């Protein structure tokens, strides 16, 4: 019977499905928030209590709007919005972008409209206002441009108990959505039924519903957004630092979207099922009696700190430490690795039998995660050397789920693959306005009197090197696009007026700079300095990159280098159930995000530490004096990351200076997900290998063209290392079990611990 295998899963996924205590508490309570409070109290032994979604929604929408505080928040966001690089382009994007990617968004007009509605008392409650502010930024589909008000993300995260997948029956038919536990049961269990596709959700055509829902995600490309709705092995391998089980289930940005009280699924075979949506309660509800008391406790400047919130009650998030554990993150559906980073940020794998000449480098993130060993850079270097020594002939690079990370880690991986090629494919720029100009003038002036070195025993000097000399606001840090040093701050700053706004002149990283480790997470870049004695491990025609479209930030920098400089082909996976090619790069293509906290610190540091009292007083009368208010931080959701996209990337040779964010670029080939690919990632890699070098194309659109000759698999004698690995892989295949695939993976940035200066936080 359809869905039978999922019933047990549903009861485990959320206590919200069987909550007599919660419902009784609601009946006996005087308000929805009091009912939530009573329910949380009854779940004292639960790390993260849950309540029915409708009850949580009634509670959060009972919080009255504080008009003056709302106006203060809107006004306090203005200085930070100025740092967003693309507001002029968002308002007036290229025609192809509007046609194929997203609609135009007037950020400044939208903010003015929100302020006008507050003044006109058009918002019925605090949540309605907070949702409008959050959605203004989210609808730009720039994953670097994000602000989550407290009313949206502090108290509740929304969720559904059942993840879905989108799969093609045979790899050529357009995909349909299925309940993932049914696919697991039919693939790895003893299911006596054939999974039936979903045809309607809450009475609406399933495809239409899911495409509409996908638009709540953080990516820009609609096919990448669609993929992000579903359960995917690459995403699951990142644990709580990824998009969980997809936005439909409440992972990634889906956790901030109220899904309604229930979800009804209608299947092609005529059956239906309905389940209760739920909300995770993220903060203690002690003493909360109504919406007003909820506001006073959690939506004001003197609300409990994050530490206090966790310590006060077990009703906070399950992990109470902000330091990531050293425990390895499971990667269900992945074979035994040759080598991998403990949290699956990067890992190397071999394939077996007819694919024994294939090496796979899986890179679902360019982030750092504490001080794990081996490091990200070491894994790449060691695996590529091992693959070459083992006689591997072809390399698949899988960047599925890659939301970015450390900028120069992306440059470094490219240079590990192509150590002698040009290290650049695009130039950077940022908005040229008063704040950035004043910072550049001051940082450059001070840096001119300081040496540029990391080799010093003088701690004061070393701190200045880290804080000022290595900064982008010191013109000596970068080069122009011809590879020359800028002679002055004015030469770098410009400004250049283009597309209705002012920008700096284009500049590049100086990858051979002695201060590179300051901006790269502690690494030097291959091909520069003392890392020049490296041989290219694979020819460009022996490399292919595959992605689910969730390639953002640093991942897009890496991809620009791989495609434009090295000429490597890209294969895109999945996408909406419609014919045609899709983009391989679906996330934000901005090249640097700045946290609002960092922007504030820059302004305050310049006034108080880098200036005389007289200079500081003068600067306080400029835009730099507008960054003293803590309102945006007091009113941000606890544990959230608030950012702007600070830098644009401009492709080399593009005389229109169009930010890459607004350039549409189809992949070379599109492959659809099949059932096997949702439980065994090697099914993806083998389809990619067949398509690229095996003479059997799985492309439903596009092709890889010339340069990818069919490979001949040698029947050479296996080494003992290969025999041992293939034995482990055979054991892994035999031991695959439904229990290996978690159905409780949710985004939790408090415990994620990711680090990056070009990263899309889920």
C-alpha positions as CSV (number, residue, x, y, z in Angstrom):
1,X,0.0,0.0,0.0
2,X,1.3,3.4,-0.9
3,X,2.9,5.4,2.0
4,X,2.7,2.5,4.4
5,X,6.4,2.6,4.8
6,X,6.3,6.2,5.8
7,X,3.9,6.0,8.7
8,X,6.5,5.0,11.2
9,X,8.8,7.7,9.8
10,X,6.2,10.3,10.3
11,X,5.7,9.5,13.9
12,X,9.4,9.9,14.5
13,X,9.9,13.0,12.4
14,X,7.8,15.2,14.6
15,X,5.9,15.0,17.9
16,X,3.5,17.5,16.4
17,X,1.7,14.6,14.7
18,X,0.5,13.1,18.0
19,X,0.2,15.9,20.5
20,X,-2.8,15.4,22.9
21,X,-1.0,17.3,25.6
22,X,-0.4,20.2,23.2
23,X,-4.0,20.4,22.1
24,X,-5.4,20.1,25.6
25,X,-3.1,22.8,26.7
26,X,-4.4,25.0,23.9
27,X,-8.0,24.4,25.0
28,X,-7.2,25.3,28.5
29,X,-5.1,28.4,27.7
30,X,-6.3,31.9,27.4
31,X,-4.3,32.7,24.3
32,X,-2.3,30.9,21.5
33,X,1.0,31.9,23.1
34,X,-0.1,30.7,26.5
35,X,-1.0,27.4,24.8
36,X,2.5,27.2,23.3
37,X,4.0,27.9,26.7
38,X,2.0,25.1,28.3
39,X,3.0,22.7,25.6
40,X,6.7,23.5,25.9
41,X,6.4,23.0,29.6
42,X,5.0,19.6,29.0
43,X,7.9,18.6,26.8
44,X,10.6,19.3,29.4
45,X,12.7,16.3,28.4
46,X,12.7,17.3,24.7
47,X,15.7,19.2,23.4
48,X,13.6,21.1,20.8
49,X,9.9,21.1,21.6
50,X,7.4,21.2,18.8
51,X,3.8,22.5,18.5
52,X,1.3,22.4,15.6
53,X,2.2,24.9,12.9
54,X,-1.2,26.6,13.1
55,X,-0.9,27.1,16.9
56,X,2.6,28.7,16.4
57,X,1.3,30.9,13.7
58,X,-1.7,32.1,15.8
59,X,0.8,32.9,18.5
60,X,3.3,34.8,16.4
61,X,0.7,36.7,14.6
62,X,-0.9,37.8,17.9
63,X,2.3,39.9,18.7
64,X,1.2,43.5,18.3
65,X,3.1,45.8,16.0
66,X,5.3,48.3,17.8
67,X,5.1,51.2,15.4
68,X,7.9,53.3,16.7
69,X,10.2,50.3,17.0
70,X,9.4,49.2,13.5
71,X,10.2,52.6,12.1
72,X,13.5,52.6,14.1
73,X,14.4,49.2,12.5
74,X,13.7,50.3,9.0
75,X,15.7,53.5,9.4
76,X,18.6,51.6,10.9
77,X,18.8,49.3,7.9
78,X,19.5,52.1,5.5
79,X,23.2,52.5,6.1
80,X,23.7,48.8,5.5
81,X,21.5,48.6,2.4
82,X,24.0,51.1,0.8
83,X,26.7,48.4,0.9
84,X,24.6,46.1,-1.3
85,X,26.4,46.1,-4.6
86,X,23.5,45.4,-7.0
87,X,20.5,47.5,-6.1
88,X,20.7,49.5,-9.4
89,X,20.9,46.2,-11.4
90,X,18.1,44.6,-9.4
91,X,15.8,47.5,-10.3
92,X,16.8,47.4,-13.9
93,X,18.2,44.0,-14.8
94,X,19.0,42.7,-18.4
95,X,16.1,41.4,-20.4
96,X,17.5,37.9,-20.6
97,X,17.7,37.8,-16.8
98,X,14.0,38.8,-16.4
99,X,13.0,36.3,-19.1
100,X,14.9,33.3,-17.8
101,X,15.9,34.0,-14.2
102,X,14.0,36.4,-11.9
103,X,11.9,39.6,-12.0
104,X,13.2,43.0,-11.2
105,X,13.2,44.2,-7.6
106,X,13.2,47.8,-6.5
107,X,15.0,47.5,-3.1
108,X,14.9,51.1,-2.1
109,X,11.4,51.6,-3.3
110,X,10.4,48.5,-1.4
111,X,12.0,49.8,1.8
112,X,10.2,53.1,1.4
113,X,6.9,51.2,0.9
114,X,7.4,49.2,4.1
115,X,8.1,52.4,6.0
116,X,5.0,54.1,4.5
117,X,2.8,51.1,5.5
118,X,4.1,51.3,9.1
119,X,3.3,54.9,9.3
120,X,-0.1,54.3,7.8
121,X,-0.7,51.4,10.3
122,X,-1.4,49.0,7.5
123,X,0.4,46.0,9.2
124,X,-1.9,44.1,11.5
125,X,0.8,42.7,13.6
126,X,4.6,42.5,14.1
127,X,4.9,39.3,12.1
128,X,3.3,40.9,9.0
129,X,5.8,43.7,9.2
130,X,8.8,41.4,9.8
131,X,7.7,39.1,6.9
132,X,7.6,42.1,4.6
133,X,11.1,43.2,5.5
134,X,12.5,39.7,5.2
135,X,10.8,39.1,1.9
136,X,12.1,42.4,0.4
137,X,15.6,41.1,0.6
138,X,14.7,37.4,-0.1
139,X,12.9,38.3,-3.4
140,X,16.2,39.7,-4.8
141,X,17.4,36.1,-4.8
142,X,20.8,37.2,-3.9
143,X,21.8,34.8,-1.2
144,X,24.3,37.3,0.2
145,X,21.6,39.9,0.8
146,X,19.7,38.8,3.9
147,X,18.2,40.1,7.1
148,X,16.0,37.9,9.3
149,X,14.0,39.9,11.8
150,X,13.6,38.4,15.2
151,X,9.8,37.9,14.7
152,X,10.6,35.7,11.7
153,X,13.5,33.5,13.0
154,X,14.0,33.8,16.8
155,X,11.0,32.0,18.2
156,X,9.8,29.4,15.6
157,X,11.1,27.4,12.7
158,X,8.5,25.8,10.5
159,X,8.6,22.2,9.2
160,X,6.8,19.4,7.5
161,X,7.4,15.8,8.6
162,X,7.9,14.2,5.2
163,X,10.7,15.0,2.7
164,X,10.1,14.6,-1.1
165,X,12.3,13.8,-4.1
166,X,12.0,14.7,-7.7
167,X,13.0,11.8,-10.0
168,X,12.7,10.6,-13.6
169,X,11.4,7.1,-14.1
170,X,14.1,6.2,-16.7
171,X,16.4,9.2,-16.9
172,X,14.6,10.6,-20.0
173,X,11.0,11.2,-18.9
174,X,10.5,14.5,-17.1
175,X,10.7,14.1,-13.3
176,X,7.8,13.8,-10.9
177,X,7.7,14.3,-7.1
178,X,7.6,11.3,-4.7
179,X,7.6,10.8,-1.0
180,X,11.2,10.0,-0.2
181,X,10.5,7.3,2.4
182,X,8.5,5.4,-0.2
183,X,11.6,5.6,-2.6
184,X,13.8,4.3,0.3
185,X,11.4,1.5,1.0
186,X,11.3,0.4,-2.6
187,X,15.0,0.7,-3.1
188,X,16.4,-0.7,0.1
189,X,13.5,-2.2,2.0
190,X,10.9,-5.0,1.6
191,X,8.2,-2.7,0.2
192,X,5.3,-4.6,-1.5
193,X,4.1,-1.5,-3.4
194,X,5.4,0.6,-6.2
195,X,5.8,4.3,-5.2
196,X,3.3,6.5,-6.8
197,X,4.1,10.1,-7.8
198,X,2.4,13.1,-6.2
199,X,-0.1,14.8,-8.5
200,X,-1.6,17.5,-6.1
201,X,-0.6,19.2,-2.9
202,X,-3.3,20.9,-0.9
203,X,-5.6,20.6,-3.9
204,X,-3.1,22.4,-6.3
205,X,-1.2,20.8,-9.2
206,X,1.9,19.4,-7.5
207,X,4.3,20.8,-10.1
208,X,2.8,24.3,-9.8
209,X,2.7,24.1,-6.0
210,X,6.4,23.1,-5.7
211,X,7.6,25.6,-8.3
212,X,5.8,28.4,-6.4
213,X,7.2,27.1,-3.0
214,X,10.7,26.9,-4.4
215,X,10.7,30.7,-4.9
216,X,11.1,31.0,-1.1
217,X,14.6,29.7,-1.4
218,X,17.8,31.6,-1.4
219,X,19.1,30.8,-4.9
220,X,18.4,32.8,-8.1
221,X,18.0,30.2,-10.8
222,X,14.6,28.6,-10.8
223,X,15.8,25.1,-11.6
224,X,18.3,25.2,-8.8
225,X,15.6,26.5,-6.5
226,X,13.4,23.6,-7.5
227,X,16.1,21.1,-6.7
228,X,16.5,22.7,-3.3
229,X,13.0,21.8,-2.4
230,X,13.9,18.1,-2.2
231,X,16.0,15.6,-0.2
232,X,19.4,15.3,-1.7
233,X,22.4,13.3,-0.6
234,X,25.0,16.1,-1.2
235,X,23.0,18.4,1.0
236,X,22.5,15.8,3.7
237,X,26.2,15.2,3.8
238,X,26.6,18.7,5.2
239,X,24.4,17.9,8.2
240,X,23.0,21.0,10.0
241,X,25.2,23.4,8.0
242,X,23.3,22.7,4.8
243,X,19.7,23.0,3.6
244,X,18.6,20.0,5.6
245,X,16.0,17.8,3.8
246,X,15.0,20.6,1.4
247,X,12.9,23.7,1.7
248,X,9.7,21.7,1.5
249,X,10.5,20.1,4.8
250,X,11.6,23.3,6.4
251,X,15.3,23.1,5.6
252,X,17.4,26.1,4.5
253,X,15.3,29.2,3.9
254,X,12.2,27.1,4.1
255,X,12.4,27.1,7.9
256,X,11.1,30.7,7.9
257,X,8.1,30.1,5.8
258,X,4.7,29.2,7.4
259,X,3.5,26.1,5.5
260,X,-0.1,26.2,6.6
261,X,-1.7,24.0,9.2
262,X,-1.7,20.8,7.2
263,X,-0.3,19.3,4.0
264,X,-2.5,17.0,1.8
265,X,-0.8,14.9,-0.8
266,X,-2.8,13.3,-3.6
267,X,-1.1,10.5,-5.5
268,X,-1.4,9.3,-9.1
269,X,-2.9,6.0,-7.9
270,X,-5.8,7.9,-6.4
271,X,-4.9,7.7,-2.7
272,X,-4.4,10.7,-0.5
273,X,-2.7,11.4,2.8
274,X,-2.7,14.4,5.1
275,X,-0.2,15.3,7.8
276,X,0.0,18.1,10.4
277,X,2.7,20.6,9.8
278,X,4.6,21.7,12.9
279,X,6.9,24.4,14.3
280,X,10.0,23.9,16.3
281,X,10.1,26.1,19.4
282,X,13.6,27.7,19.6
283,X,13.5,29.7,22.8
284,X,12.1,29.2,26.3
285,X,8.5,30.2,26.8
286,X,8.6,30.6,30.6
287,X,6.3,33.4,31.6
288,X,4.8,33.9,28.1
289,X,1.1,34.5,28.4
290,X,0.2,36.3,25.2
291,X,1.6,38.1,22.1
292,X,2.5,41.2,24.1
293,X,4.5,39.3,26.7
294,X,6.3,37.4,23.8
295,X,7.2,40.8,22.3
296,X,8.6,42.2,25.6
297,X,10.7,39.1,26.2
298,X,12.1,38.3,22.8
299,X,11.8,41.3,20.5
300,X,13.5,44.1,22.4
301,X,17.0,45.2,23.0
302,X,17.1,43.7,26.5
303,X,16.0,40.2,25.4
304,X,17.9,37.2,26.8
305,X,21.2,36.6,25.1
306,X,21.7,33.5,23.1
307,X,23.7,31.9,25.9
308,X,21.1,32.8,28.4
309,X,18.4,31.4,26.2
310,X,20.1,28.1,25.9
311,X,21.0,27.8,29.5
312,X,17.6,28.8,30.8
313,X,15.7,25.9,29.4
314,X,16.0,22.6,27.6
315,X,13.5,24.0,25.2
316,X,16.3,25.7,23.2
317,X,18.2,24.1,20.4
318,X,19.7,20.7,21.0
319,X,23.3,21.8,20.8
320,X,24.3,24.2,23.5
321,X,27.9,24.8,22.5
322,X,28.9,27.2,19.8
323,X,32.1,25.2,19.2
324,X,31.6,22.4,16.6
325,X,32.4,18.9,17.7
326,X,35.2,17.0,16.1
327,X,32.9,14.1,15.4
328,X,32.7,13.2,11.7
329,X,29.4,14.0,9.9
330,X,27.8,11.0,8.3
331,X,27.3,11.0,4.5
332,X,24.6,8.5,3.7
333,X,24.6,7.2,0.2
334,X,28.3,8.0,-0.2
335,X,30.9,5.2,-0.7
336,X,34.0,4.7,1.5
337,X,36.3,7.6,0.8
338,X,40.0,7.5,-0.2
339,X,40.3,10.6,2.0
340,X,37.9,13.2,3.2
341,X,37.5,16.2,5.6
342,X,35.7,15.2,8.7
343,X,32.6,17.2,7.9
344,X,32.4,16.2,4.2
345,X,33.4,19.7,3.0
346,X,35.7,17.9,0.6
347,X,36.4,14.2,-0.1
348,X,38.0,12.0,-2.6
349,X,36.5,8.8,-4.0
350,X,37.3,6.1,-6.5
351,X,34.8,4.1,-8.6
352,X,35.0,0.4,-9.2
353,X,34.8,-2.2,-12.0
354,X,34.2,-0.6,-15.4
355,X,34.7,2.8,-13.8
356,X,38.0,2.0,-12.1
357,X,39.8,4.6,-14.0
358,X,37.5,7.4,-12.6
359,X,38.4,9.6,-9.6
360,X,35.8,11.8,-8.0
361,X,36.5,14.9,-5.9
362,X,33.3,15.8,-4.0
363,X,33.3,19.5,-2.9
364,X,29.9,20.4,-1.3
365,X,31.5,23.4,0.4
366,X,34.5,25.7,0.3
367,X,34.1,26.6,4.0
368,X,36.4,25.9,6.9
369,X,35.2,24.0,10.0
370,X,37.4,24.6,12.9
371,X,40.9,23.0,12.8
372,X,40.0,19.6,11.5
373,X,42.7,17.4,10.1
374,X,43.3,16.9,7.2
375,X,42.5,20.4,6.2
376,X,40.4,21.3,3.1
377,X,43.5,22.2,1.2
378,X,45.4,19.1,2.3
379,X,42.5,16.8,1.2
380,X,42.5,18.2,-2.3
381,X,46.3,18.1,-2.6
382,X,46.6,14.6,-1.2
383,X,43.8,13.1,-3.2
384,X,44.8,14.5,-6.5
385,X,48.3,13.2,-5.9
386,X,47.0,9.8,-4.9
387,X,44.7,9.5,-7.9
388,X,47.5,10.3,-10.2
389,X,49.8,7.8,-8.6
390,X,47.0,5.2,-8.7
391,X,46.7,5.6,-12.5
392,X,43.3,7.3,-12.5
393,X,42.7,8.8,-16.0
394,X,39.6,10.9,-15.5
395,X,38.3,13.2,-12.8
396,X,34.7,14.2,-11.8
397,X,34.4,17.2,-9.6
398,X,31.0,17.3,-7.9
399,X,30.1,20.7,-6.4
400,X,26.5,19.9,-5.6
401,X,25.2,21.7,-2.6
402,X,28.2,24.1,-2.6
403,X,27.1,27.4,-1.0
404,X,30.6,28.8,-1.1
405,X,33.0,29.6,1.7
406,X,36.5,31.0,1.8
407,X,37.2,33.0,-1.4
408,X,40.8,32.0,-1.8
409,X,40.1,28.4,-1.1
410,X,38.1,28.4,-4.3
411,X,41.1,30.0,-6.2
412,X,43.4,27.4,-4.6
413,X,41.4,24.3,-5.7
414,X,41.4,25.7,-9.2
415,X,45.1,26.2,-9.1
416,X,45.7,22.7,-7.7
417,X,44.0,21.4,-10.9
418,X,45.6,24.0,-13.2
419,X,48.8,25.3,-11.5
420,X,50.2,27.0,-14.6
421,X,47.0,28.6,-15.9
422,X,46.1,32.3,-15.4
423,X,44.7,32.7,-11.9
424,X,41.9,35.1,-12.8
425,X,38.7,35.1,-14.9
426,X,36.9,38.1,-13.6
427,X,37.5,41.4,-11.9
428,X,35.9,42.7,-8.7
429,X,34.3,46.0,-7.8
430,X,32.1,47.5,-5.1
431,X,29.8,50.5,-4.8
432,X,31.7,53.7,-4.6
433,X,29.9,55.9,-2.1
434,X,30.9,58.1,0.9
435,X,31.3,55.3,3.5
436,X,33.6,53.2,1.3
437,X,35.6,56.2,0.2
438,X,36.2,57.5,3.7
439,X,37.3,54.0,4.9
440,X,39.7,53.7,2.0
441,X,41.2,57.0,2.5
442,X,41.9,56.3,6.2
443,X,43.1,52.7,5.8
444,X,45.3,53.6,2.9
445,X,46.9,56.6,4.7
446,X,47.8,54.5,7.7
447,X,49.0,51.5,5.6
448,X,51.5,53.7,3.7
449,X,53.5,54.1,6.9
450,X,53.6,50.4,7.8
451,X,55.6,47.4,6.4
452,X,53.7,44.6,4.6
453,X,54.8,41.5,6.4
454,X,53.6,38.7,8.6
455,X,57.1,38.0,10.0
456,X,57.1,40.1,13.1
457,X,57.4,39.6,16.8
458,X,55.8,43.0,17.4
459,X,52.2,42.1,18.4
460,X,50.9,45.6,17.9
461,X,52.3,45.7,14.4
462,X,51.0,42.2,13.6
463,X,47.5,43.3,14.6
464,X,47.7,46.3,12.4
465,X,48.8,44.0,9.5
466,X,45.7,41.9,10.1
467,X,43.2,44.7,10.6
468,X,44.4,47.4,8.3
469,X,47.3,46.6,6.0
470,X,45.7,43.4,4.6
471,X,42.4,45.1,4.2
472,X,40.7,45.7,0.8
473,X,40.4,49.3,1.9
474,X,44.2,49.6,1.6
475,X,44.8,50.2,-2.1
476,X,48.1,48.3,-1.9
477,X,46.3,45.0,-1.1
478,X,45.0,44.5,-4.7
479,X,46.1,44.8,-8.3
480,X,44.3,46.3,-11.2
481,X,43.0,44.0,-13.9
482,X,46.2,44.3,-15.8
483,X,48.1,42.9,-12.9
484,X,49.7,46.3,-11.8
485,X,49.7,47.8,-8.4
486,X,47.4,50.8,-7.8
487,X,49.4,54.0,-7.2
488,X,46.8,55.4,-4.8
489,X,43.4,54.9,-3.2
490,X,41.9,57.4,-5.7
491,X,43.2,55.2,-8.6
492,X,41.3,52.2,-7.1
493,X,38.2,54.0,-5.9
494,X,37.3,55.8,-9.1
495,X,34.4,56.1,-9.2
496,X,33.1,54.7,-12.5
497,X,29.4,55.7,-13.2
498,X,27.6,52.8,-14.9
499,X,24.0,51.5,-15.1
500,X,22.7,54.2,-12.8
501,X,25.3,53.9,-9.9
502,X,28.9,54.5,-9.0
503,X,31.4,51.7,-8.7
504,X,35.1,51.4,-8.1
505,X,37.5,50.5,-10.8
506,X,38.0,46.8,-11.3
507,X,40.6,45.1,-9.2
508,X,42.0,41.6,-8.6
509,X,43.4,39.7,-5.6
510,X,47.2,39.7,-5.4
511,X,47.5,35.9,-5.0
512,X,51.3,36.1,-4.4
513,X,50.9,38.7,-1.6
514,X,52.7,37.9,1.6
515,X,49.5,38.6,3.5
516,X,47.4,36.1,1.5
517,X,47.0,33.8,4.6
518,X,45.1,36.6,6.4
519,X,42.4,36.6,3.8
520,X,42.4,32.9,2.9
521,X,41.9,31.1,6.2
522,X,45.6,30.6,6.7
523,X,46.7,29.1,3.4
524,X,48.9,30.1,0.5
525,X,47.7,29.6,-3.1
526,X,49.1,26.9,-5.3
527,X,51.1,28.3,-8.2
528,X,52.4,31.2,-6.2
529,X,55.2,31.8,-3.7
530,X,56.6,28.5,-2.4
531,X,53.8,26.4,-4.0
532,X,54.9,26.5,-7.6
533,X,56.5,23.0,-8.0
534,X,53.3,21.2,-8.9
535,X,52.3,19.2,-12.0
536,X,48.8,19.5,-13.5
537,X,47.1,16.2,-12.4
538,X,44.6,15.9,-15.2
539,X,44.1,17.4,-18.6
540,X,41.1,19.7,-19.0
541,X,39.4,17.2,-21.3
542,X,39.8,14.6,-18.6
543,X,37.9,16.7,-16.1
544,X,34.1,17.4,-15.9
545,X,32.2,19.2,-13.2
546,X,28.7,18.2,-12.1
547,X,26.3,20.3,-10.0
548,X,22.8,20.5,-8.8
549,X,22.7,24.3,-9.4
550,X,23.3,25.0,-5.7
551,X,26.6,26.5,-6.6
552,X,27.0,29.9,-5.0
553,X,29.5,32.6,-3.9
554,X,33.0,31.0,-3.8
555,X,31.7,28.1,-5.8
556,X,30.8,30.5,-8.6
557,X,34.3,32.0,-8.5
558,X,35.8,28.5,-8.8
559,X,33.4,27.7,-11.7
560,X,34.2,30.9,-13.6
561,X,37.8,30.0,-13.5
562,X,37.1,26.4,-14.5
563,X,34.9,27.3,-17.4
564,X,36.4,30.5,-18.7
565,X,40.1,29.8,-18.2
566,X,40.4,26.0,-18.3
567,X,37.5,25.2,-20.6
568,X,36.1,22.5,-18.4
569,X,32.6,21.4,-19.2
570,X,29.7,21.5,-16.7
571,X,26.8,19.1,-16.3
572,X,23.7,20.2,-14.4
573,X,21.4,17.8,-12.6
574,X,17.6,17.7,-12.1
575,X,15.6,20.9,-12.5
576,X,12.0,21.7,-13.0
577,X,9.8,19.1,-14.9
578,X,10.1,20.8,-18.2
579,X,12.3,20.2,-21.2
580,X,15.4,22.2,-22.1
581,X,18.8,23.0,-20.7
582,X,19.3,24.4,-17.2
583,X,22.0,26.5,-15.6
584,X,24.8,24.8,-13.8
585,X,25.4,27.9,-11.5
586,X,22.2,28.8,-9.7
587,X,23.3,30.7,-6.7
588,X,24.5,34.2,-5.9
589,X,27.5,35.1,-8.1
590,X,28.7,38.0,-6.0
591,X,32.3,37.6,-4.9
592,X,32.2,38.7,-1.3
593,X,29.6,39.1,1.4
594,X,30.0,41.5,4.3
595,X,28.3,40.9,7.6
596,X,26.5,44.0,9.0
597,X,28.5,43.5,12.2
598,X,31.7,43.9,10.3
599,X,30.5,47.0,8.5
600,X,29.6,48.6,11.8
601,X,32.9,47.6,13.3
602,X,34.8,49.1,10.3
603,X,33.0,52.5,10.8
604,X,33.4,52.6,14.6
605,X,37.0,51.5,14.5
606,X,37.9,54.2,12.0
607,X,36.3,56.9,14.1
608,X,37.5,55.8,17.5
609,X,40.9,54.0,16.9
610,X,42.3,55.3,13.6
611,X,41.5,59.0,14.0
612,X,42.4,61.8,16.4
613,X,39.6,63.1,18.5
614,X,39.2,66.1,16.1
615,X,39.2,63.8,13.0
616,X,36.8,61.4,14.7
617,X,34.4,64.3,15.4
618,X,34.5,65.3,11.8
619,X,33.9,61.7,10.6
620,X,31.0,61.4,12.9
621,X,29.2,64.1,10.9
622,X,29.6,62.0,7.7
623,X,27.9,58.7,6.8
624,X,30.4,56.9,9.1
625,X,28.5,58.4,12.0
626,X,25.3,56.5,11.0
627,X,26.6,53.1,12.2
628,X,26.3,53.5,16.0
629,X,22.8,52.1,16.4
630,X,22.6,48.5,17.5
631,X,18.9,48.3,16.5
632,X,19.5,46.0,13.5
633,X,21.4,43.6,15.6
634,X,19.0,43.8,18.6
635,X,16.1,43.0,16.2
636,X,17.8,40.3,14.2
637,X,16.9,36.6,14.7
638,X,19.1,34.9,17.3
639,X,21.8,32.9,15.6
640,X,21.1,34.3,12.2
641,X,23.7,35.7,9.8
642,X,22.8,39.1,8.2
643,X,24.8,40.2,5.2
644,X,25.1,42.3,2.1
645,X,26.7,41.3,-1.2
646,X,29.7,43.7,-1.1
647,X,31.6,42.8,-4.3
648,X,30.4,42.1,-7.9
649,X,32.3,39.9,-10.2
650,X,32.8,41.2,-13.8
651,X,33.9,38.7,-16.4
652,X,37.1,39.5,-18.2
653,X,36.4,41.1,-21.5
654,X,32.9,42.1,-20.7
655,X,32.8,45.7,-21.8
656,X,29.2,46.1,-20.5
657,X,30.5,45.6,-16.9
658,X,27.5,43.4,-16.2
659,X,27.7,41.7,-12.8
660,X,27.9,37.9,-13.2
661,X,24.8,37.7,-11.0
662,X,22.8,39.0,-14.0
663,X,24.5,36.8,-16.7
664,X,22.5,33.8,-17.8
665,X,24.7,30.8,-18.6
666,X,23.4,27.4,-19.5
667,X,25.2,24.2,-18.6
668,X,26.8,22.0,-21.3
669,X,24.5,19.1,-20.5
670,X,21.5,18.3,-18.3
671,X,21.0,15.0,-16.6
672,X,17.8,14.0,-14.7
673,X,17.8,12.4,-11.2
674,X,16.7,8.8,-11.1
675,X,15.5,6.8,-8.1
676,X,19.0,5.2,-7.8
677,X,20.6,8.6,-7.6
678,X,18.6,9.5,-4.4
679,X,20.1,6.6,-2.5
680,X,23.5,6.1,-4.1
681,X,25.6,9.0,-5.2
682,X,27.8,6.8,-7.3
683,X,24.8,6.4,-9.7
684,X,25.2,10.1,-10.4
685,X,28.9,9.8,-10.9
686,X,28.6,6.8,-13.2
687,X,26.0,8.6,-15.4
688,X,28.3,11.6,-15.6
689,X,31.3,9.3,-16.5
690,X,29.2,7.5,-19.2
691,X,28.0,10.8,-20.6
692,X,31.5,12.4,-20.7
693,X,33.8,9.5,-21.7
694,X,31.7,6.4,-22.0
695,X,29.9,6.9,-25.3
696,X,26.5,6.7,-23.6
697,X,24.9,10.1,-23.2
698,X,22.4,10.7,-20.4
699,X,21.9,14.3,-21.5
700,X,18.2,15.2,-22.0
701,X,19.4,18.6,-23.4
702,X,22.8,19.8,-24.5
703,X,25.9,17.8,-25.1
704,X,29.6,17.9,-24.2
705,X,30.7,18.3,-27.8
706,X,34.2,17.5,-29.0
707,X,37.3,17.0,-26.8
708,X,35.7,14.2,-24.7
709,X,36.8,11.0,-26.4
710,X,35.5,7.7,-25.3
711,X,37.8,6.2,-22.8
712,X,39.3,2.7,-22.9
713,X,39.2,1.0,-19.5
714,X,42.4,-1.0,-19.0
715,X,42.2,-4.4,-17.4
716,X,45.5,-3.9,-15.4
717,X,46.1,-5.8,-12.3
718,X,44.6,-4.1,-9.2
719,X,47.0,-3.0,-6.5
720,X,46.4,-4.2,-3.0
721,X,45.1,-0.7,-2.0
722,X,42.6,-0.9,-4.8
723,X,41.5,-4.4,-3.9
724,X,41.0,-3.3,-0.3
725,X,39.0,-0.3,-1.3
726,X,36.8,-2.3,-3.7
727,X,36.2,-4.8,-1.0
728,X,35.0,-2.0,1.3
729,X,32.8,-0.7,-1.4
730,X,31.2,-4.1,-1.9
731,X,30.6,-4.3,1.8
732,X,29.1,-0.8,1.8
733,X,26.7,-1.8,-1.0
734,X,25.6,-4.9,0.8
735,X,25.1,-3.1,4.1
736,X,23.0,-0.1,2.7
737,X,19.9,0.2,4.8
738,X,16.9,2.5,5.2
739,X,18.2,3.4,8.6
740,X,21.3,5.0,7.1
741,X,19.2,7.8,5.7
742,X,18.2,10.4,8.4
743,X,14.8,12.0,8.2
744,X,15.6,14.6,10.9
745,X,18.2,16.8,9.3
746,X,17.5,20.5,9.7
747,X,19.5,23.6,9.2
748,X,21.0,25.0,12.4
749,X,23.6,27.6,12.0
750,X,24.2,27.8,15.7
751,X,25.9,24.4,15.6
752,X,27.1,24.6,12.0
753,X,30.3,26.5,12.7
754,X,31.0,27.3,9.0
755,X,33.5,30.0,8.1
756,X,33.7,31.9,4.9
757,X,34.0,35.4,3.3
758,X,32.0,34.4,0.2
759,X,29.3,32.1,1.4
760,X,25.6,31.7,1.1
761,X,24.3,30.7,4.5
762,X,21.3,28.4,4.1
